Amino acid sequence: MLIVTIPFQTDFPRTAASAGPPPLRRDLSALAERLGITYVDLLEHMNKERANYFLGCDPHWSEAGHELVATVIARWSFYRR
């Protein structure tokens, strides 16, 4: 099983202003480890060039955003069998 959290643009500055990992990431990471499932927080992967990953006119992903997310999810071991 794979659980993925999808960030909204407002999540980036809020996370940057906080010390430590976001509570949702911390809690889901612990739960996933306990249950033996995979958890991916896309916030960690989209942080560097996030302006490129979203459309300028609305909060949806751009082509680059979709490509990044596909690359991240493709790393899941289920797809490497």
Buried (B, 14 or more C-beta within 10 A) or exposed (E): EEBBBEBEEEBBEEBEEEEEBBEEBEEBBEEBEEEEEBBBBBBBBBBEEBEEBBEEEEEEBBEBBEEBBEEBBEEEEEEEE
